Amino acid sequence: MANGADSVGGDRAISAVLWGFVGGFAFLALAQGYRLVAGSDLPVSFVGLVAIAAGIAVASGGIAYLTEHRLHAKRRT
């Protein structure tokens, strides 16, 4: 059975992964919205968009992981 510290760290990692997915999919939704509204293609291919979305997902997940404990300590979550 895991102790409380492992559970909190696991919850923090899962939360960060989910925030990473939110960031990546939000970028893809914005890119698709731009294509629909502007009526033109982006200067990046589909594979490039997926690569950018993956980078944003990693960055937003990392930022969420690093800052969540600070926000929790200040009772802002």
HELIX and SHEET records of a PDB file:
HELIX    1   1 GLY A    4  ALA A   38  1                                  35    
HELIX    2   2 PHE A   46  ALA A   73  1                                  28    
END                                                                             
